[in-house]
Amino acid sequence: MGTARLGSTALLALLVLVVVAYILRWFSNPLRKIPTVGGPSAPLVSYWGAFNVLRNPRMLLSEGYERYYGSAFKVSRFDQWLVVVSGPRMIDDIRKRPDDELSSLEGNKETLQTRFTLGHNTDNDPYHLDIIRDKLMRSIDAVLPDVIDEMRSAVPAYIRLDHDNLDSWAELNITNVTKNIIARASSRVFVGIPACHNQAYLNLAIKYTIDLMRDAFLLNWAPSVVRPFLAQYFSATRRTIHSALHHLKPLLDERRAEMGTYGDDYPGKPNDMLQWVLEEAVPRGSPDYEIVERVMLVNFSATHTVSVSISHALLHLAAEPKYLKPLRDEVEAVISVEGWTKAAMGKLWNIDSFLKESQRVNGVGLVSGTRKALQDTTLVDGTFIPKGTTIVTAMSPTHYDERTYKNASVFDPFRFARMRAAEAAVTKHHLVHVSHEYLAFGYGKHACPGRFFAAIELKAMLAYIVLNYDLKLPGDGLRPKNVSFGLHILVPDPKATVLFRRRQNAV
């Protein structure tokens, strides 16, 4: 009995010590001074706030934005706090901070949990990002005809209709349609022909996008102590990479042989992401797995962002098909003169505006501009940010702010086209233009480097669809509500469908 009582006393003492340690840790935490939204901020009970963020992230983000506009607030995760800033002064302050103070790269690595979802070399030497900024951007003019050509062949391949009955409508899952089209069009630039026509490979490229998003979400919301276990036994990303390697290894072997025979430059040398990564990988002695992983990671960035964005836009268009005619009139007028060219894409103001407005009211997440503090930092409003803290900007409430956008809660497809015309500003309100008022692609020097490529894909796909198809929603015709997973992921309802019918005078 004495031993049992002694054991109970020891257990109680240990429990008291743990609680006291939590309380002392909390009172010594500098983040305690930043207001909390979503629940209590005291030790242990702050977990309730983390559950609230998962249940209703948009409401909590909007609440914090209204209460602490122009400053900072924090929301709970299960083992850390996420600091949210808003307002032009704070957003500009974050933008101007040097990378050794607030790091965009480390912030993005935190979001994707790359320590667990990527291989060591890919995580610590992300030279594929330099390839996007340099070679992909410099090659846009050269690869654009291929992208548009692939887009025009991919759309009818995945929007399958009864061509013997032009009056028939086909109800298709919009997420499945857009993911396949974008994966194929992007892969034309990432791995070239014939790999971009290999449906088994495309399925893996799409699967990798889903796997990475799911794994990152799970790991971000799991306590840090269990993340290695989850990554080891539940992560699917690495298995998907190995499967993709099966399809790309013959291509890698062939290209290595050509480089060994002809050197760095030769007639017919491929001009795609696989080749660019291979050329960087050979001097490093990188294994094939790592090469494929980098290509798939770039594919993830393109496929996820573009497919979600075009799905949002098509759902808006199907919900309000009255906008088909003005969009169609513009596309017909421009394409008849310019053809399917980069110049044509630049003249599609209404298409551009429709996509930008869809991004404004939806987006691919509720926050953007993720940064991780690499040293103790004091923001312009006096908020102290300790080393290791993750900071984001409140994108969704910014996009719904009536101080910036009149009738901000209303989807107004030609809002930005009117703004461009009224201000005679050709580029200011363009889809790819970023500012502290429009954060869909980030802001500042770390704005998404692939947004120019993404914009061309988006405009080409929307233009081709409005020119060749009628759209509407099934049932009551109401646009399905979006689905949020925390603050970083927002997607259309995965079950949402759109009715398509091919136009009789389609091109």
C-alpha positions as a Python dict, from the first residue, in 0.01 Angstrom:
ca = {
    (1, 'M'): (0, 0, 0),
    (2, 'G'): (288, 233, 91),
    (3, 'T'): (456, 166, -242),
    (4, 'A'): (135, 235, -434),
    (5, 'R'): (81, 558, -242),
    (6, 'L'): (442, 660, -307),
    (7, 'G'): (395, 591, -678),
    (8, 'S'): (77, 797, -691),
    (9, 'T'): (249, 1084, -512),
    (10, 'A'): (541, 1071, -756),
    (11, 'L'): (305, 1070, -1053),
    (12, 'L'): (113, 1365, -912),
    (13, 'A'): (437, 1553, -849),
    (14, 'L'): (549, 1486, -1205),
    (15, 'L'): (216, 1612, -1337),
    (16, 'V'): (246, 1928, -1127),
    (17, 'L'): (599, 1984, -1258),
    (18, 'V'): (481, 1950, -1618),
    (19, 'V'): (197, 2197, -1562),
    (20, 'V'): (429, 2441, -1386),
    (21, 'A'): (682, 2407, -1669),
    (22, 'Y'): (412, 2487, -1924),
    (23, 'I'): (300, 2791, -1726),
    (24, 'L'): (654, 2923, -1679),
    (25, 'R'): (729, 2866, -2045),
    (26, 'W'): (416, 3058, -2139),
    (27, 'F'): (488, 3356, -1914),
    (28, 'S'): (842, 3378, -2052),
    (29, 'N'): (726, 3352, -2416),
    (30, 'P'): (750, 3690, -2595),
    (31, 'L'): (456, 3591, -2820),
    (32, 'R'): (231, 3613, -2513),
    (33, 'K'): (209, 3989, -2570),
    (34, 'I'): (60, 3946, -2920),
    (35, 'P'): (-323, 3929, -2914),
    (36, 'T'): (-475, 3585, -2968),
    (37, 'V'): (-773, 3511, -3193),
    (38, 'G'): (-976, 3191, -3195),
    (39, 'G'): (-950, 3077, -2837),
    (40, 'P'): (-763, 3110, -2508),
    (41, 'S'): (-387, 3158, -2513),
    (42, 'A'): (-303, 2991, -2184),
    (43, 'P'): (-98, 2668, -2187),
    (44, 'L'): (-279, 2350, -2293),
    (45, 'V'): (-619, 2517, -2335),
    (46, 'S'): (-477, 2700, -2639),
    (47, 'Y'): (-533, 2371, -2822),
    (48, 'W'): (-899, 2470, -2835),
    (49, 'G'): (-797, 2761, -3057),
    (50, 'A'): (-613, 2523, -3290),
    (51, 'F'): (-932, 2321, -3333),
    (52, 'N'): (-1123, 2642, -3405),
    (53, 'V'): (-875, 2740, -3676),
    (54, 'L'): (-935, 2405, -3843),
    (55, 'R'): (-1313, 2432, -3812),
    (56, 'N'): (-1365, 2790, -3929),
    (57, 'P'): (-1040, 2948, -4051),
    (58, 'R'): (-1198, 3220, -4265),
    (59, 'M'): (-1416, 3354, -3983),
    (60, 'L'): (-1127, 3366, -3735),
    (61, 'L'): (-896, 3530, -3986),
    (62, 'S'): (-1156, 3796, -4065),
    (63, 'E'): (-1217, 3854, -3693),
    (64, 'G'): (-847, 3911, -3631),
    (65, 'Y'): (-821, 4136, -3935),
    (66, 'E'): (-1104, 4361, -3818),
    (67, 'R'): (-988, 4378, -3456),
    (68, 'Y'): (-615, 4420, -3519),
    (69, 'Y'): (-595, 4575, -3866),
    (70, 'G'): (-256, 4734, -3929),
    (71, 'S'): (-90, 4530, -3657),
    (72, 'A'): (-41, 4163, -3564),
    (73, 'F'): (-236, 3886, -3396),
    (74, 'K'): (-172, 3518, -3349),
    (75, 'V'): (-363, 3193, -3394),
    (76, 'S'): (-284, 2858, -3243),
    (77, 'R'): (-151, 2543, -3394),
    (78, 'F'): (-106, 2238, -3179),
    (79, 'D'): (256, 2305, -3091),
    (80, 'Q'): (326, 2658, -3212),
    (81, 'W'): (176, 2999, -3280),
    (82, 'L'): (123, 3150, -3623),
    (83, 'V'): (153, 3530, -3633),
    (84, 'V'): (-71, 3712, -3884),
    (85, 'V'): (-11, 4070, -4002),
    (86, 'S'): (-228, 4302, -4210),
    (87, 'G'): (-241, 4652, -4352),
    (88, 'P'): (-12, 4822, -4608),
    (89, 'R'): (250, 4935, -4355),
    (90, 'M'): (292, 4591, -4199),
    (91, 'I'): (287, 4408, -4532),
    (92, 'D'): (549, 4644, -4674),
    (93, 'D'): (758, 4598, -4361),
    (94, 'I'): (755, 4220, -4406),
    (95, 'R'): (838, 4262, -4776),
    (96, 'K'): (1143, 4480, -4708),
    (97, 'R'): (1302, 4261, -4444),
    (98, 'P'): (1623, 4084, -4557),
    (99, 'D'): (1621, 3708, -4603),
    (100, 'D'): (1858, 3652, -4311),
    (101, 'E'): (1596, 3813, -4087),
    (102, 'L'): (1261, 3695, -4227),
    (103, 'S'): (1309, 3411, -4473),
    (104, 'S'): (1058, 3333, -4746),
    (105, 'L'): (1241, 3012, -4835),
    (106, 'E'): (1234, 2883, -4477),
    (107, 'G'): (871, 2992, -4446),
    (108, 'N'): (773, 2790, -4752),
    (109, 'K'): (976, 2494, -4628),
    (110, 'E'): (780, 2515, -4304),
    (111, 'T'): (450, 2523, -4494),
    (112, 'L'): (537, 2214, -4699),
    (113, 'Q'): (725, 2047, -4412),
    (114, 'T'): (1008, 1977, -4656),
    (115, 'R'): (1227, 1828, -4384),
    (116, 'F'): (995, 1528, -4396),
    (117, 'T'): (835, 1544, -4742),
    (118, 'L'): (1151, 1598, -4950),
    (119, 'G'): (1490, 1434, -4972),
    (120, 'H'): (1779, 1594, -4784),
    (121, 'N'): (1956, 1739, -5090),
    (122, 'T'): (1638, 1874, -5249),
    (123, 'D'): (1545, 2039, -4921),
    (124, 'N'): (1886, 2192, -4849),
    (125, 'D'): (1994, 2282, -5202),
    (126, 'P'): (1677, 2395, -5386),
    (127, 'Y'): (1849, 2489, -5710),
    (128, 'H'): (1529, 2407, -5898),
    (129, 'L'): (1398, 2743, -5773),
    (130, 'D'): (1680, 2919, -5957),
    (131, 'I'): (1589, 2723, -6269),
    (132, 'I'): (1232, 2856, -6247),
    (133, 'R'): (1351, 3215, -6202),
    (134, 'D'): (1615, 3192, -6472),
    (135, 'K'): (1565, 2932, -6743),
    (136, 'L'): (1187, 2893, -6733),
    (137, 'M'): (1127, 3268, -6732),
    (138, 'R'): (1379, 3328, -7013),
    (139, 'S'): (1229, 3043, -7215),
    (140, 'I'): (864, 3150, -7192),
    (141, 'D'): (857, 3290, -7545),
    (142, 'A'): (1017, 2974, -7682),
    (143, 'V'): (795, 2724, -7498),
    (144, 'L'): (469, 2920, -7517),
    (145, 'P'): (360, 2778, -7857),
    (146, 'D'): (406, 2425, -7719),
    (147, 'V'): (205, 2504, -7404),
    (148, 'I'): (-84, 2653, -7600),
    (149, 'D'): (-74, 2369, -7853),
    (150, 'E'): (-89, 2113, -7572),
    (151, 'M'): (-366, 2303, -7398),
    (152, 'R'): (-579, 2306, -7712),
    (153, 'S'): (-541, 1930, -7756),
    (154, 'A'): (-580, 1849, -7385),
    (155, 'V'): (-910, 2033, -7333),
    (156, 'P'): (-1118, 1816, -7572),
    (157, 'A'): (-929, 1508, -7453),
    (158, 'Y'): (-1062, 1551, -7099),
    (159, 'I'): (-1389, 1733, -7166),
    (160, 'R'): (-1532, 1429, -7340),
    (161, 'L'): (-1863, 1492, -7512),
    (162, 'D'): (-2097, 1312, -7750),
    (163, 'H'): (-1990, 1461, -8083),
    (164, 'D'): (-2283, 1297, -8260),
    (165, 'N'): (-2527, 1499, -8051),
    (166, 'L'): (-2417, 1862, -8024),
    (167, 'D'): (-2716, 1950, -7806),
    (168, 'S'): (-2618, 1706, -7532),
    (169, 'W'): (-2464, 1820, -7205),
    (170, 'A'): (-2198, 1627, -7015),
    (171, 'E'): (-2168, 1665, -6637),
    (172, 'L'): (-1802, 1645, -6535),
    (173, 'N'): (-1615, 1676, -6208),
    (174, 'I'): (-1439, 2010, -6252),
    (175, 'T'): (-1141, 1928, -6031),
    (176, 'N'): (-1062, 1608, -6221),
    (177, 'V'): (-1094, 1784, -6556),
    (178, 'T'): (-870, 2079, -6472),
    (179, 'K'): (-602, 1875, -6297),
    (180, 'N'): (-562, 1650, -6599),
    (181, 'I'): (-556, 1935, -6850),
    (182, 'I'): (-305, 2142, -6653),
    (183, 'A'): (-87, 1842, -6571),
    (184, 'R'): (-63, 1756, -6940),
    (185, 'A'): (-3, 2113, -7062),
    (186, 'S'): (257, 2180, -6791),
    (187, 'S'): (429, 1848, -6851),
    (188, 'R'): (485, 1948, -7213),
    (189, 'V'): (732, 2203, -7072),
    (190, 'F'): (850, 1993, -6779),
    (191, 'V'): (922, 1655, -6939),
    (192, 'G'): (836, 1703, -7308),
    (193, 'I'): (684, 1465, -7560),
    (194, 'P'): (611, 1170, -7533),
    (195, 'A'): (612, 1168, -7150),
    (196, 'C'): (348, 1443, -7132),
    (197, 'H'): (110, 1212, -7324),
    (198, 'N'): (171, 917, -7090),
    (199, 'Q'): (-145, 907, -6878),
    (200, 'A'): (16, 677, -6622),
    (201, 'Y'): (287, 937, -6563),
    (202, 'L'): (34, 1222, -6556),
    (203, 'N'): (-168, 1033, -6296),
    (204, 'L'): (144, 1018, -6079),
    (205, 'A'): (213, 1388, -6129),
    (206, 'I'): (-142, 1462, -6012),
    (207, 'K'): (-112, 1212, -5726),
    (208, 'Y'): (210, 1374, -5608),
    (209, 'T'): (31, 1709, -5584),
    (210, 'I'): (-240, 1554, -5368),
    (211, 'D'): (11, 1355, -5160),
    (212, 'L'): (230, 1656, -5087),
    (213, 'M'): (-62, 1877, -4986),
    (214, 'R'): (-207, 1608, -4761),
    (215, 'D'): (126, 1520, -4600),
    (216, 'A'): (217, 1884, -4541),
    (217, 'F'): (-122, 1956, -4387),
    (218, 'L'): (-102, 1654, -4158),
    (219, 'L'): (254, 1729, -4047),
    (220, 'N'): (188, 2099, -3990),
    (221, 'W'): (-98, 2025, -3754),
    (222, 'A'): (69, 1735, -3575),
    (223, 'P'): (283, 1791, -3263),
    (224, 'S'): (649, 1808, -3365),
    (225, 'V'): (737, 1504, -3154),
    (226, 'V'): (526, 1271, -3372),
    (227, 'R'): (617, 1418, -3713),
    (228, 'P'): (908, 1179, -3783),
    (229, 'F'): (678, 884, -3712),
    (230, 'L'): (402, 1018, -3938),
    (231, 'A'): (649, 1093, -4217),
    (232, 'Q'): (800, 747, -4194),
    (233, 'Y'): (479, 546, -4193),
    (234, 'F'): (206, 760, -4346),
    (235, 'S'): (373, 984, -4606),
    (236, 'A'): (309, 881, -4967),
    (237, 'T'): (520, 1140, -5151),
    (238, 'R'): (839, 935, -5174),
    (239, 'R'): (659, 626, -5299),
    (240, 'T'): (499, 839, -5571),
    (241, 'I'): (842, 974, -5672),
    (242, 'H'): (977, 620, -5706),
    (243, 'S'): (681, 530, -5928),
    (244, 'A'): (738, 838, -6146),
    (245, 'L'): (1107, 748, -6174),
    (246, 'H'): (1003, 422, -6339),
    (247, 'H'): (854, 625, -6626),
    (248, 'L'): (1128, 889, -6655),
    (249, 'K'): (1444, 681, -6607),
    (250, 'P'): (1465, 566, -6973),
    (251, 'L'): (1435, 931, -7076),
    (252, 'L'): (1709, 1034, -6832),
    (253, 'D'): (1939, 757, -6958),
    (254, 'E'): (1880, 864, -7318),
    (255, 'R'): (1953, 1229, -7243),
    (256, 'R'): (2266, 1150, -7043),
    (257, 'A'): (2394, 948, -7337),
    (258, 'E'): (2328, 1238, -7576),
    (259, 'M'): (2506, 1482, -7344),
    (260, 'G'): (2802, 1245, -7324),
    (261, 'T'): (2818, 1216, -7703),
    (262, 'Y'): (2741, 1572, -7814),
    (263, 'G'): (2831, 1788, -7513),
    (264, 'D'): (2628, 2073, -7369),
    (265, 'D'): (2476, 2195, -7693),
    (266, 'Y'): (2353, 1998, -7991),
    (267, 'P'): (2076, 2009, -8253),
    (268, 'G'): (1743, 1892, -8116),
    (269, 'K'): (1851, 1932, -7754),
    (270, 'P'): (1535, 1927, -7536),
    (271, 'N'): (1426, 2260, -7393),
    (272, 'D'): (1231, 2152, -7085),
    (273, 'M'): (1254, 2136, -6707),
    (274, 'L'): (1382, 1778, -6702),
    (275, 'Q'): (1676, 1878, -6921),
    (276, 'W'): (1750, 2192, -6718),
    (277, 'V'): (1750, 1999, -6390),
    (278, 'L'): (1959, 1720, -6544),
    (279, 'E'): (2225, 1969, -6654),
    (280, 'E'): (2249, 2106, -6301),
    (281, 'A'): (2241, 1759, -6146),
    (282, 'V'): (2518, 1594, -6350),
    (283, 'P'): (2805, 1802, -6205),
    (284, 'R'): (2666, 1739, -5857),
    (285, 'G'): (2642, 1364, -5911),
    (286, 'S'): (2276, 1371, -5812),
    (287, 'P'): (2086, 1041, -5833),
    (288, 'D'): (1792, 1001, -6070),
    (289, 'Y'): (1547, 996, -5779),
    (290, 'E'): (1650, 1348, -5681),
    (291, 'I'): (1619, 1475, -6039),
    (292, 'V'): (1267, 1338, -6067),
    (293, 'E'): (1179, 1473, -5723),
    (294, 'R'): (1276, 1826, -5828),
    (295, 'V'): (1079, 1802, -6152),
    (296, 'M'): (775, 1673, -5965),
    (297, 'L'): (809, 1952, -5709),
    (298, 'V'): (804, 2215, -5984),
    (299, 'N'): (509, 2032, -6138),
    (300, 'F'): (333, 2050, -5801),
    (301, 'S'): (365, 2428, -5794),
    (302, 'A'): (217, 2460, -6142),
    (303, 'T'): (-51, 2193, -6126),
    (304, 'H'): (-191, 2281, -5785),
    (305, 'T'): (-204, 2659, -5824),
    (306, 'V'): (-324, 2665, -6184),
    (307, 'S'): (-578, 2383, -6161),
    (308, 'V'): (-736, 2526, -5844),
    (309, 'S'): (-744, 2875, -5996),
    (310, 'I'): (-903, 2768, -6324),
    (311, 'S'): (-1154, 2550, -6137),
    (312, 'H'): (-1264, 2852, -5934),
    (313, 'A'): (-1300, 3059, -6252),
    (314, 'L'): (-1498, 2795, -6441),
    (315, 'L'): (-1735, 2750, -6148),
    (316, 'H'): (-1801, 3124, -6149),
    (317, 'L'): (-1859, 3118, -6524),
    (318, 'A'): (-2092, 2818, -6502),
    (319, 'A'): (-2284, 2988, -6220),
    (320, 'E'): (-2325, 3305, -6431),
    (321, 'P'): (-2313, 3198, -6799),
    (322, 'K'): (-2422, 3550, -6901),
    (323, 'Y'): (-2051, 3634, -6897),
    (324, 'L'): (-1975, 3382, -7172),
    (325, 'K'): (-2071, 3622, -7451),
    (326, 'P'): (-1849, 3919, -7358),
    (327, 'L'): (-1557, 3685, -7296),
    (328, 'R'): (-1624, 3498, -7620),
    (329, 'D'): (-1651, 3820, -7820),
    (330, 'E'): (-1313, 3934, -7690),
    (331, 'V'): (-1141, 3602, -7761),
    (332, 'E'): (-1282, 3580, -8114),
    (333, 'A'): (-1175, 3937, -8195),
    (334, 'V'): (-821, 3894, -8061),
    (335, 'I'): (-749, 3542, -8187),
    (336, 'S'): (-875, 3626, -8538),
    (337, 'V'): (-596, 3884, -8563),
    (338, 'E'): (-317, 3754, -8340),
    (339, 'G'): (-373, 3379, -8343),
    (340, 'W'): (-289, 3171, -8036),
    (341, 'T'): (21, 3370, -7944),
    (342, 'K'): (175, 3549, -7646),
    (343, 'A'): (67, 3878, -7800),
    (344, 'A'): (-292, 3752, -7807),
    (345, 'M'): (-277, 3647, -7441),
    (346, 'G'): (-163, 3999, -7352),
    (347, 'K'): (-464, 4156, -7526),
    (348, 'L'): (-728, 3946, -7351),
    (349, 'W'): (-813, 4210, -7090),
    (350, 'N'): (-1153, 4068, -6995),
    (351, 'I'): (-1016, 3714, -6967),
    (352, 'D'): (-732, 3846, -6752),
    (353, 'S'): (-974, 4043, -6533),
    (354, 'F'): (-1209, 3746, -6491),
    (355, 'L'): (-923, 3531, -6368),
    (356, 'K'): (-785, 3798, -6136),
    (357, 'E'): (-1126, 3864, -5982),
    (358, 'S'): (-1172, 3491, -5930),
    (359, 'Q'): (-833, 3481, -5758),
    (360, 'R'): (-934, 3777, -5543),
    (361, 'V'): (-1256, 3624, -5410),
    (362, 'N'): (-1116, 3270, -5385),
    (363, 'G'): (-742, 3216, -5405),
    (364, 'V'): (-559, 2894, -5325),
    (365, 'G'): (-538, 2978, -4954),
    (366, 'L'): (-649, 3233, -4697),
    (367, 'V'): (-301, 3365, -4616),
    (368, 'S'): (14, 3431, -4818),
    (369, 'G'): (366, 3569, -4789),
    (370, 'T'): (485, 3312, -4536),
    (371, 'R'): (809, 3405, -4358),
    (372, 'K'): (1011, 3240, -4085),
    (373, 'A'): (1210, 3455, -3842),
    (374, 'L'): (1577, 3352, -3850),
    (375, 'Q'): (1660, 3601, -3575),
    (376, 'D'): (1476, 3809, -3318),
    (377, 'T'): (1293, 4089, -3500),
    (378, 'T'): (1088, 4393, -3407),
    (379, 'L'): (828, 4492, -3665),
    (380, 'V'): (746, 4848, -3762),
    (381, 'D'): (454, 4867, -3516),
    (382, 'G'): (673, 4751, -3227),
    (383, 'T'): (562, 4386, -3230),
    (384, 'F'): (850, 4164, -3117),
    (385, 'I'): (894, 3845, -3319),
    (386, 'P'): (1128, 3588, -3161),
    (387, 'K'): (1353, 3366, -3370),
    (388, 'G'): (1173, 3061, -3509),
    (389, 'T'): (832, 3227, -3539),
    (390, 'T'): (630, 3183, -3859),
    (391, 'I'): (455, 3493, -3998),
    (392, 'V'): (189, 3523, -4270),
    (393, 'T'): (-15, 3804, -4424),
    (394, 'A'): (-395, 3803, -4406),
    (395, 'M'): (-464, 3765, -4778),
    (396, 'S'): (-835, 3680, -4787),
    (397, 'P'): (-952, 3967, -4561),
    (398, 'T'): (-728, 4204, -4758),
    (399, 'H'): (-902, 4100, -5078),
    (400, 'Y'): (-1243, 4154, -4917),
    (401, 'D'): (-1160, 4495, -4771),
    (402, 'E'): (-1415, 4760, -4877),
    (403, 'R'): (-1149, 5027, -4830),
    (404, 'T'): (-976, 4886, -5136),
    (405, 'Y'): (-1244, 4708, -5339),
    (406, 'K'): (-1595, 4851, -5374),
    (407, 'N'): (-1860, 4582, -5318),
    (408, 'A'): (-1575, 4351, -5225),
    (409, 'S'): (-1802, 4059, -5140),
    (410, 'V'): (-1947, 4057, -5494),
    (411, 'F'): (-1782, 3867, -5779),
    (412, 'D'): (-1738, 4141, -6041),
    (413, 'P'): (-1557, 3973, -6333),
    (414, 'F'): (-1456, 4287, -6521),
    (415, 'R'): (-1355, 4489, -6215),
    (416, 'F'): (-986, 4493, -6304),
    (417, 'A'): (-1045, 4555, -6675),
    (418, 'R'): (-1236, 4871, -6582),
    (419, 'M'): (-961, 4975, -6342),
    (420, 'R'): (-698, 4929, -6613),
    (421, 'A'): (-899, 5135, -6860),
    (422, 'A'): (-987, 5409, -6610),
    (423, 'E'): (-630, 5454, -6493),
    (424, 'A'): (-471, 5394, -6834),
    (425, 'A'): (-257, 5143, -6646),
    (426, 'V'): (-171, 4860, -6882),
    (427, 'T'): (13, 4646, -6626),
    (428, 'K'): (-94, 4772, -6281),
    (429, 'H'): (-413, 4567, -6265),
    (430, 'H'): (-286, 4275, -6473),
    (431, 'L'): (-331, 3924, -6331),
    (432, 'V'): (39, 3887, -6248),
    (433, 'H'): (79, 4232, -6090),
    (434, 'V'): (135, 4210, -5715),
    (435, 'S'): (88, 4473, -5445),
    (436, 'H'): (-8, 4503, -5078),
    (437, 'E'): (-371, 4512, -5202),
    (438, 'Y'): (-350, 4196, -5414),
    (439, 'L'): (-158, 3908, -5258),
    (440, 'A'): (-259, 3599, -5456),
    (441, 'F'): (97, 3551, -5585),
    (442, 'G'): (271, 3694, -5279),
    (443, 'Y'): (438, 4034, -5282),
    (444, 'G'): (781, 4184, -5338),
    (445, 'K'): (1095, 4008, -5454),
    (446, 'H'): (963, 3674, -5331),
    (447, 'A'): (639, 3689, -5528),
    (448, 'C'): (577, 3362, -5713),
    (449, 'P'): (840, 3348, -5991),
    (450, 'G'): (627, 3112, -6199),
    (451, 'R'): (322, 3339, -6207),
    (452, 'F'): (393, 3457, -6563),
    (453, 'F'): (393, 3099, -6689),
    (454, 'A'): (83, 3022, -6480),
    (455, 'A'): (-100, 3327, -6618),
    (456, 'I'): (-44, 3215, -6976),
    (457, 'E'): (-177, 2868, -6899),
    (458, 'L'): (-481, 3013, -6723),
    (459, 'K'): (-567, 3257, -7001),
    (460, 'A'): (-511, 3007, -7280),
    (461, 'M'): (-733, 2747, -7112),
    (462, 'L'): (-1016, 2987, -7025),
    (463, 'A'): (-1004, 3144, -7372),
    (464, 'Y'): (-1018, 2807, -7546),
    (465, 'I'): (-1307, 2685, -7331),
    (466, 'V'): (-1526, 2996, -7375),
    (467, 'L'): (-1464, 2981, -7748),
    (468, 'N'): (-1563, 2617, -7781),
    (469, 'Y'): (-1806, 2531, -7502),
    (470, 'D'): (-2122, 2642, -7326),
    (471, 'L'): (-2120, 2596, -6949),
    (472, 'K'): (-2374, 2584, -6669),
    (473, 'L'): (-2411, 2437, -6323),
    (474, 'P'): (-2640, 2141, -6253),
    (475, 'G'): (-2937, 2152, -6018),
    (476, 'D'): (-3018, 2491, -5866),
    (477, 'G'): (-2727, 2657, -6046),
    (478, 'L'): (-2567, 2784, -5726),
    (479, 'R'): (-2189, 2778, -5702),
    (480, 'P'): (-2077, 2520, -5445),
    (481, 'K'): (-1896, 2655, -5141),
    (482, 'N'): (-1518, 2630, -5125),
    (483, 'V'): (-1344, 2399, -4879),
    (484, 'S'): (-1066, 2518, -4647),
    (485, 'F'): (-803, 2304, -4476),
    (486, 'G'): (-655, 2536, -4218),
    (487, 'L'): (-531, 2874, -4337),
    (488, 'H'): (-301, 2767, -4621),
    (489, 'I'): (-527, 2550, -4836),
    (490, 'L'): (-851, 2656, -5006),
    (491, 'V'): (-999, 2455, -5292),
    (492, 'P'): (-1332, 2425, -5474),
    (493, 'D'): (-1568, 2160, -5345),
    (494, 'P'): (-1395, 1838, -5463),
    (495, 'K'): (-1738, 1701, -5565),
    (496, 'A'): (-1838, 2009, -5769),
    (497, 'T'): (-1948, 1938, -6127),
    (498, 'V'): (-2001, 2154, -6434),
    (499, 'L'): (-2219, 2085, -6738),
    (500, 'F'): (-2038, 2128, -7071),
    (501, 'R'): (-2181, 2142, -7423),
    (502, 'R'): (-1973, 2190, -7735),
    (503, 'R'): (-2066, 2490, -7948),
    (504, 'Q'): (-2179, 2416, -8303),
    (505, 'N'): (-1934, 2667, -8449),
    (506, 'A'): (-1646, 2562, -8224),
    (507, 'V'): (-1294, 2610, -8358),
}
